[in-house]
Amino acid sequence: MKQPDLSRLKVDRGATKKIRTALSKKNRVTITVSLDTEGLKALQTLSKKSGIPYQRLLNTVLTSNLTEQESIQSRLDRLEQELRKIKRHVAA
């Protein structure tokens, strides 16, 4: 396959900045949160190790934890439903 000639390629930095700005603000809300010092230090340490900015990392941790909690809740609901079926079957 022939490689494209990129020598004359120009980057439109203005348009790129507009796109990045639009994407970064998509579905984002600015809030103030009080965190304990140890938790913030741990988050910042993990941020430095991973190379991910700590606010983005905090958002990722919160989102994954909430998703996990929803998953646990749905499994619990399913188990409770199965338990009710078994109780009805035993009682009959």
N, CA, C and O atoms as CSV, one atom per row, in Angstrom:
chain,resi,resn,atom,element,x,y,z
A,1,MET,N,N,0.840,-1.181,0.000
A,1,MET,CA,C,0.000,0.000,0.000
A,1,MET,C,C,0.885,1.245,0.000
A,1,MET,O,O,1.857,1.322,0.751
A,2,LYS,N,N,0.552,2.194,-0.826
A,2,LYS,CA,C,1.335,3.419,-0.949
A,2,LYS,C,C,1.070,4.339,0.242
A,2,LYS,O,O,-0.078,4.577,0.619
A,3,GLN,N,N,2.156,4.852,0.825
A,3,GLN,CA,C,2.041,5.767,1.952
A,3,GLN,C,C,1.718,7.168,1.458
A,3,GLN,O,O,2.279,7.611,0.456
A,4,PRO,N,N,0.816,7.879,2.147
A,4,PRO,CA,C,0.485,9.233,1.723
A,4,PRO,C,C,1.650,10.191,1.971
A,4,PRO,O,O,2.445,9.982,2.887
A,5,ASP,N,N,1.747,11.228,1.162
A,5,ASP,CA,C,2.781,12.246,1.313
A,5,ASP,C,C,2.302,13.264,2.348
A,5,ASP,O,O,1.383,14.038,2.082
A,6,LEU,N,N,2.920,13.261,3.514
A,6,LEU,CA,C,2.508,14.140,4.605
A,6,LEU,C,C,3.356,15.399,4.708
A,6,LEU,O,O,3.165,16.195,5.627
A,7,SER,N,N,4.282,15.590,3.789
A,7,SER,CA,C,5.203,16.719,3.876
A,7,SER,C,C,4.491,18.063,3.735
A,7,SER,O,O,4.945,19.063,4.290
A,8,ARG,N,N,3.395,18.094,3.007
A,8,ARG,CA,C,2.670,19.359,2.816
A,8,ARG,C,C,1.436,19.464,3.699
A,8,ARG,O,O,0.621,20.369,3.520
A,9,LEU,N,N,1.296,18.568,4.628
A,9,LEU,CA,C,0.152,18.566,5.530
A,9,LEU,C,C,0.256,19.725,6.510
A,9,LEU,O,O,1.305,19.926,7.122
A,10,LYS,N,N,-0.820,20.487,6.664
A,10,LYS,CA,C,-0.838,21.609,7.595
A,10,LYS,C,C,-1.888,21.353,8.669
A,10,LYS,O,O,-2.973,20.843,8.389
A,11,VAL,N,N,-1.548,21.712,9.890
A,11,VAL,CA,C,-2.456,21.536,11.017
A,11,VAL,C,C,-3.178,22.852,11.268
A,11,VAL,O,O,-2.543,23.896,11.416
A,12,ASP,N,N,-4.491,22.803,11.314
A,12,ASP,CA,C,-5.299,23.983,11.606
A,12,ASP,C,C,-5.448,24.060,13.124
A,12,ASP,O,O,-6.388,23.503,13.691
A,13,ARG,N,N,-4.521,24.748,13.772
A,13,ARG,CA,C,-4.487,24.795,15.235
A,13,ARG,C,C,-5.726,25.456,15.829
A,13,ARG,O,O,-6.177,25.061,16.904
A,14,GLY,N,N,-6.278,26.443,15.154
A,14,GLY,CA,C,-7.493,27.098,15.647
A,14,GLY,C,C,-8.664,26.144,15.702
A,14,GLY,O,O,-9.375,26.067,16.704
A,15,ALA,N,N,-8.859,25.414,14.611
A,15,ALA,CA,C,-9.960,24.449,14.569
A,15,ALA,C,C,-9.723,23.314,15.564
A,15,ALA,O,O,-10.661,22.835,16.202
A,16,THR,N,N,-8.478,22.892,15.691
A,16,THR,CA,C,-8.147,21.835,16.637
A,16,THR,C,C,-8.479,22.282,18.062
A,16,THR,O,O,-9.031,21.510,18.846
A,17,LYS,N,N,-8.142,23.519,18.391
A,17,LYS,CA,C,-8.421,24.049,19.730
A,17,LYS,C,C,-9.928,24.108,19.986
A,17,LYS,O,O,-10.381,23.779,21.082
A,18,LYS,N,N,-10.706,24.523,18.986
A,18,LYS,CA,C,-12.163,24.580,19.126
A,18,LYS,C,C,-12.743,23.190,19.377
A,18,LYS,O,O,-13.624,23.018,20.219
A,19,ILE,N,N,-12.247,22.214,18.645
A,19,ILE,CA,C,-12.727,20.837,18.810
A,19,ILE,C,C,-12.384,20.320,20.202
A,19,ILE,O,O,-13.230,19.733,20.878
A,20,ARG,N,N,-11.136,20.540,20.632
A,20,ARG,CA,C,-10.727,20.076,21.963
A,20,ARG,C,C,-11.539,20.753,23.059
A,20,ARG,O,O,-11.933,20.106,24.029
A,21,THR,N,N,-11.792,22.048,22.914
A,21,THR,CA,C,-12.583,22.776,23.904
A,21,THR,C,C,-14.002,22.232,23.968
A,21,THR,O,O,-14.544,22.028,25.055
A,22,ALA,N,N,-14.603,21.999,22.814
A,22,ALA,CA,C,-15.964,21.473,22.771
A,22,ALA,C,C,-16.043,20.087,23.402
A,22,ALA,O,O,-16.980,19.790,24.142
A,23,LEU,N,N,-15.067,19.246,23.110
A,23,LEU,CA,C,-15.068,17.897,23.672
A,23,LEU,C,C,-14.800,17.896,25.170
A,23,LEU,O,O,-15.370,17.085,25.900
A,24,SER,N,N,-13.944,18.789,25.632
A,24,SER,CA,C,-13.599,18.797,27.053
A,24,SER,C,C,-14.756,19.279,27.917
A,24,SER,O,O,-14.861,18.879,29.076
A,25,LYS,N,N,-15.620,20.124,27.384
A,25,LYS,CA,C,-16.735,20.653,28.163
A,25,LYS,C,C,-18.003,19.826,28.007
A,25,LYS,O,O,-19.003,20.095,28.673
A,26,LYS,N,N,-17.972,18.843,27.154
A,26,LYS,CA,C,-19.145,18.025,26.909
A,26,LYS,C,C,-19.542,17.266,28.167
A,26,LYS,O,O,-18.752,16.496,28.713
A,27,ASN,N,N,-20.748,17.486,28.614
A,27,ASN,CA,C,-21.305,16.799,29.775
A,27,ASN,C,C,-20.463,16.967,31.035
A,27,ASN,O,O,-20.399,16.051,31.855
A,28,ARG,N,N,-19.835,18.086,31.200
A,28,ARG,CA,C,-19.022,18.330,32.385
A,28,ARG,C,C,-19.627,19.471,33.184
A,28,ARG,O,O,-20.141,20.440,32.626
A,29,VAL,N,N,-19.556,19.336,34.500
A,29,VAL,CA,C,-20.045,20.347,35.415
A,29,VAL,C,C,-18.935,20.649,36.399
A,29,VAL,O,O,-18.281,19.731,36.894
A,30,THR,N,N,-18.712,21.917,36.692
A,30,THR,CA,C,-17.704,22.295,37.667
A,30,THR,C,C,-18.358,22.362,39.044
A,30,THR,O,O,-19.383,23.018,39.229
A,31,ILE,N,N,-17.745,21.670,40.011
A,31,ILE,CA,C,-18.251,21.662,41.383
A,31,ILE,C,C,-17.086,21.863,42.344
A,31,ILE,O,O,-15.921,21.796,41.951
A,32,THR,N,N,-17.413,22.106,43.590
A,32,THR,CA,C,-16.410,22.171,44.645
A,32,THR,C,C,-16.639,20.982,45.562
A,32,THR,O,O,-17.767,20.732,45.988
A,33,VAL,N,N,-15.577,20.248,45.868
A,33,VAL,CA,C,-15.678,19.056,46.703
A,33,VAL,C,C,-14.640,19.141,47.801
A,33,VAL,O,O,-13.506,19.556,47.564
A,34,SER,N,N,-15.029,18.748,49.004
A,34,SER,CA,C,-14.075,18.684,50.110
A,34,SER,C,C,-13.583,17.248,50.244
A,34,SER,O,O,-14.375,16.325,50.432
A,35,LEU,N,N,-12.279,17.070,50.144
A,35,LEU,CA,C,-11.669,15.745,50.270
A,35,LEU,C,C,-10.743,15.752,51.473
A,35,LEU,O,O,-10.196,16.792,51.838
A,36,ASP,N,N,-10.567,14.585,52.089
A,36,ASP,CA,C,-9.589,14.527,53.166
A,36,ASP,C,C,-8.189,14.562,52.558
A,36,ASP,O,O,-7.984,14.150,51.416
A,37,THR,N,N,-7.244,15.051,53.326
A,37,THR,CA,C,-5.873,15.258,52.841
A,37,THR,C,C,-5.239,13.961,52.366
A,37,THR,O,O,-4.595,13.935,51.317
A,38,GLU,N,N,-5.413,12.887,53.124
A,38,GLU,CA,C,-4.806,11.605,52.753
A,38,GLU,C,C,-5.353,11.088,51.420
A,38,GLU,O,O,-4.601,10.584,50.585
A,39,GLY,N,N,-6.663,11.217,51.231
A,39,GLY,CA,C,-7.271,10.765,49.986
A,39,GLY,C,C,-6.772,11.561,48.789
A,39,GLY,O,O,-6.505,11.001,47.726
A,40,LEU,N,N,-6.647,12.878,48.972
A,40,LEU,CA,C,-6.157,13.727,47.887
A,40,LEU,C,C,-4.699,13.410,47.561
A,40,LEU,O,O,-4.320,13.357,46.391
A,41,LYS,N,N,-3.878,13.197,48.599
A,41,LYS,CA,C,-2.465,12.861,48.363
A,41,LYS,C,C,-2.348,11.533,47.625
A,41,LYS,O,O,-1.542,11.392,46.706
A,42,ALA,N,N,-3.160,10.562,48.035
A,42,ALA,CA,C,-3.136,9.253,47.365
A,42,ALA,C,C,-3.561,9.391,45.906
A,42,ALA,O,O,-2.977,8.767,45.020
A,43,LEU,N,N,-4.580,10.210,45.666
A,43,LEU,CA,C,-5.043,10.437,44.306
A,43,LEU,C,C,-3.972,11.122,43.464
A,43,LEU,O,O,-3.751,10.748,42.313
A,44,GLN,N,N,-3.311,12.117,44.033
A,44,GLN,CA,C,-2.264,12.831,43.304
A,44,GLN,C,C,-1.050,11.933,43.043
A,44,GLN,O,O,-0.425,12.026,41.987
A,45,THR,N,N,-0.720,11.067,44.002
A,45,THR,CA,C,0.378,10.124,43.805
A,45,THR,C,C,0.055,9.162,42.671
A,45,THR,O,O,0.890,8.911,41.802
A,46,LEU,N,N,-1.155,8.628,42.684
A,46,LEU,CA,C,-1.587,7.722,41.615
A,46,LEU,C,C,-1.612,8.460,40.277
A,46,LEU,O,O,-1.284,7.890,39.236
A,47,SER,N,N,-2.004,9.725,40.317
A,47,SER,CA,C,-2.026,10.549,39.109
A,47,SER,C,C,-0.630,10.695,38.521
A,47,SER,O,O,-0.448,10.575,37.310
A,48,LYS,N,N,0.351,10.952,39.373
A,48,LYS,CA,C,1.730,11.107,38.896
A,48,LYS,C,C,2.255,9.802,38.310
A,48,LYS,O,O,2.931,9.805,37.281
A,49,LYS,N,N,1.943,8.687,38.967
A,49,LYS,CA,C,2.417,7.387,38.493
A,49,LYS,C,C,1.795,7.015,37.148
A,49,LYS,O,O,2.460,6.454,36.278
A,50,SER,N,N,0.516,7.335,36.994
A,50,SER,CA,C,-0.189,6.936,35.774
A,50,SER,C,C,-0.061,7.957,34.652
A,50,SER,O,O,-0.253,7.626,33.482
A,51,GLY,N,N,0.265,9.208,35.010
A,51,GLY,CA,C,0.364,10.253,34.002
A,51,GLY,C,C,-0.984,10.849,33.628
A,51,GLY,O,O,-1.082,11.612,32.667
A,52,ILE,N,N,-2.012,10.510,34.373
A,52,ILE,CA,C,-3.356,11.039,34.132
A,52,ILE,C,C,-3.582,12.200,35.093
A,52,ILE,O,O,-3.322,12.054,36.287
A,53,PRO,N,N,-4.055,13.342,34.616
A,53,PRO,CA,C,-4.336,14.462,35.529
A,53,PRO,C,C,-5.285,14.019,36.651
A,53,PRO,O,O,-6.216,13.249,36.417
A,54,TYR,N,N,-5.037,14.514,37.871
A,54,TYR,CA,C,-5.756,13.955,39.020
A,54,TYR,C,C,-7.262,14.200,38.970
A,54,TYR,O,O,-8.020,13.375,39.478
A,55,GLN,N,N,-7.720,15.294,38.380
A,55,GLN,CA,C,-9.166,15.510,38.306
A,55,GLN,C,C,-9.812,14.516,37.340
A,55,GLN,O,O,-10.910,14.025,37.601
A,56,ARG,N,N,-9.145,14.221,36.238
A,56,ARG,CA,C,-9.655,13.218,35.306
A,56,ARG,C,C,-9.630,11.841,35.960
A,56,ARG,O,O,-10.553,11.046,35.787
A,57,LEU,N,N,-8.567,11.568,36.711
A,57,LEU,CA,C,-8.464,10.294,37.417
A,57,LEU,C,C,-9.579,10.162,38.448
A,57,LEU,O,O,-10.171,9.091,38.583
A,58,LEU,N,N,-9.873,11.238,39.177
A,58,LEU,CA,C,-10.952,11.228,40.164
A,58,LEU,C,C,-12.284,10.929,39.477
A,58,LEU,O,O,-13.083,10.141,39.983
A,59,ASN,N,N,-12.520,11.555,38.332
A,59,ASN,CA,C,-13.744,11.301,37.587
A,59,ASN,C,C,-13.828,9.837,37.160
A,59,ASN,O,O,-14.891,9.221,37.242
A,60,THR,N,N,-12.705,9.284,36.703
A,60,THR,CA,C,-12.671,7.883,36.279
A,60,THR,C,C,-12.947,6.943,37.448
A,60,THR,O,O,-13.704,5.981,37.315
A,61,VAL,N,N,-12.333,7.225,38.586
A,61,VAL,CA,C,-12.535,6.392,39.779
A,61,VAL,C,C,-13.993,6.446,40.227
A,61,VAL,O,O,-14.586,5.412,40.538
A,62,LEU,N,N,-14.570,7.638,40.263
A,62,LEU,CA,C,-15.975,7.774,40.658
A,62,LEU,C,C,-16.900,7.029,39.698
A,62,LEU,O,O,-17.797,6.300,40.122
A,63,THR,N,N,-16.673,7.220,38.420
A,63,THR,CA,C,-17.521,6.577,37.415
A,63,THR,C,C,-17.433,5.060,37.495
A,63,THR,O,O,-18.454,4.373,37.454
A,64,SER,N,N,-16.212,4.534,37.608
A,64,SER,CA,C,-16.067,3.077,37.659
A,64,SER,C,C,-16.660,2.509,38.936
A,64,SER,O,O,-17.237,1.421,38.917
A,65,ASN,N,N,-16.529,3.227,40.049
A,65,ASN,CA,C,-17.102,2.759,41.307
A,65,ASN,C,C,-18.621,2.746,41.230
A,65,ASN,O,O,-19.255,1.794,41.686
A,66,LEU,N,N,-19.210,3.785,40.662
A,66,LEU,CA,C,-20.665,3.829,40.540
A,66,LEU,C,C,-21.168,2.735,39.614
A,66,LEU,O,O,-22.196,2.116,39.890
A,67,THR,N,N,-20.464,2.491,38.530
A,67,THR,CA,C,-20.840,1.424,37.602
A,67,THR,C,C,-20.760,0.073,38.298
A,67,THR,O,O,-21.629,-0.782,38.124
A,68,GLU,N,N,-19.704,-0.108,39.092
A,68,GLU,CA,C,-19.549,-1.362,39.835
A,68,GLU,C,C,-20.674,-1.533,40.845
A,68,GLU,O,O,-21.200,-2.633,41.008
A,69,GLN,N,N,-21.045,-0.454,41.523
A,69,GLN,CA,C,-22.131,-0.523,42.496
A,69,GLN,C,C,-23.446,-0.883,41.817
A,69,GLN,O,O,-24.229,-1.666,42.355
A,70,GLU,N,N,-23.694,-0.312,40.630
A,70,GLU,CA,C,-24.896,-0.647,39.882
A,70,GLU,C,C,-24.893,-2.121,39.508
A,70,GLU,O,O,-25.929,-2.783,39.560
A,71,SER,N,N,-23.723,-2.636,39.131
A,71,SER,CA,C,-23.610,-4.040,38.769
A,71,SER,C,C,-23.893,-4.933,39.974
A,71,SER,O,O,-24.600,-5.935,39.865
A,72,ILE,N,N,-23.339,-4.561,41.116
A,72,ILE,CA,C,-23.574,-5.327,42.347
A,72,ILE,C,C,-25.049,-5.299,42.704
A,72,ILE,O,O,-25.620,-6.321,43.084
A,73,GLN,N,N,-25.677,-4.113,42.582
A,73,GLN,CA,C,-27.094,-3.988,42.905
A,73,GLN,C,C,-27.946,-4.828,41.977
A,73,GLN,O,O,-28.898,-5.462,42.432
A,74,SER,N,N,-27.633,-4.854,40.685
A,74,SER,CA,C,-28.429,-5.655,39.752
A,74,SER,C,C,-28.275,-7.148,40.047
A,74,SER,O,O,-29.239,-7.905,39.934
A,75,ARG,N,N,-27.063,-7.575,40.425
A,75,ARG,CA,C,-26.872,-8.985,40.794
A,75,ARG,C,C,-27.651,-9.317,42.063
A,75,ARG,O,O,-28.256,-10.384,42.164
A,76,LEU,N,N,-27.635,-8.402,43.029
A,76,LEU,CA,C,-28.374,-8.604,44.272
A,76,LEU,C,C,-29.872,-8.696,43.990
A,76,LEU,O,O,-30.558,-9.559,44.537
A,77,ASP,N,N,-30.374,-7.808,43.140
A,77,ASP,CA,C,-31.796,-7.850,42.770
A,77,ASP,C,C,-32.152,-9.179,42.130
A,77,ASP,O,O,-33.193,-9.760,42.436
A,78,ARG,N,N,-31.285,-9.667,41.235
A,78,ARG,CA,C,-31.526,-10.941,40.563
A,78,ARG,C,C,-31.521,-12.097,41.562
A,78,ARG,O,O,-32.354,-12.998,41.463
A,79,LEU,N,N,-30.599,-12.084,42.517
A,79,LEU,CA,C,-30.550,-13.134,43.542
A,79,LEU,C,C,-31.793,-13.109,44.430
A,79,LEU,O,O,-32.338,-14.155,44.782
A,80,GLU,N,N,-32.232,-11.901,44.786
A,80,GLU,CA,C,-33.443,-11.790,45.602
A,80,GLU,C,C,-34.657,-12.316,44.851
A,80,GLU,O,O,-35.526,-12.950,45.450
A,81,GLN,N,N,-34.729,-12.066,43.561
A,81,GLN,CA,C,-35.821,-12.575,42.741
A,81,GLN,C,C,-35.791,-14.102,42.698
A,81,GLN,O,O,-36.829,-14.751,42.826
A,82,GLU,N,N,-34.610,-14.667,42.520
A,82,GLU,CA,C,-34.475,-16.129,42.509
A,82,GLU,C,C,-34.861,-16.723,43.864
A,82,GLU,O,O,-35.500,-17.773,43.929
A,83,LEU,N,N,-34.471,-16.052,44.934
A,83,LEU,CA,C,-34.813,-16.525,46.283
A,83,LEU,C,C,-36.324,-16.531,46.486
A,83,LEU,O,O,-36.862,-17.466,47.079
A,84,ARG,N,N,-37.017,-15.497,46.001
A,84,ARG,CA,C,-38.483,-15.461,46.112
A,84,ARG,C,C,-39.114,-16.620,45.346
A,84,ARG,O,O,-40.076,-17.230,45.812
A,85,LYS,N,N,-38.560,-16.923,44.154
A,85,LYS,CA,C,-39.075,-18.054,43.367
A,85,LYS,C,C,-38.898,-19.365,44.123
A,85,LYS,O,O,-39.799,-20.203,44.155
A,86,ILE,N,N,-37.728,-19.529,44.729
A,86,ILE,CA,C,-37.449,-20.771,45.480
A,86,ILE,C,C,-38.368,-20.879,46.685
A,86,ILE,O,O,-38.877,-21.961,46.978
A,87,LYS,N,N,-38.591,-19.759,47.396
A,87,LYS,CA,C,-39.497,-19.781,48.551
A,87,LYS,C,C,-40.919,-20.154,48.126
A,87,LYS,O,O,-41.585,-20.929,48.812
A,88,ARG,N,N,-41.385,-19.611,47.006
A,88,ARG,CA,C,-42.721,-19.944,46.518
A,88,ARG,C,C,-42.795,-21.435,46.145
A,88,ARG,O,O,-43.800,-22.098,46.403
A,89,HIS,N,N,-41.730,-21.942,45.544
A,89,HIS,CA,C,-41.712,-23.348,45.126
A,89,HIS,C,C,-41.705,-24.248,46.361
A,89,HIS,O,O,-42.398,-25.266,46.376
A,90,VAL,N,N,-40.945,-23.901,47.386
A,90,VAL,CA,C,-40.879,-24.708,48.607
A,90,VAL,C,C,-42.198,-24.646,49.361
A,90,VAL,O,O,-42.639,-25.647,49.927
A,91,ALA,N,N,-42.825,-23.487,49.373
A,91,ALA,CA,C,-44.084,-23.315,50.103
A,91,ALA,C,C,-45.232,-24.047,49.418
A,91,ALA,O,O,-46.211,-24.391,50.079
A,92,ALA,N,N,-45.142,-24.292,48.131
A,92,ALA,CA,C,-46.249,-24.928,47.388
A,92,ALA,C,C,-46.332,-26.406,47.627
A,92,ALA,O,O,-47.207,-27.073,47.074
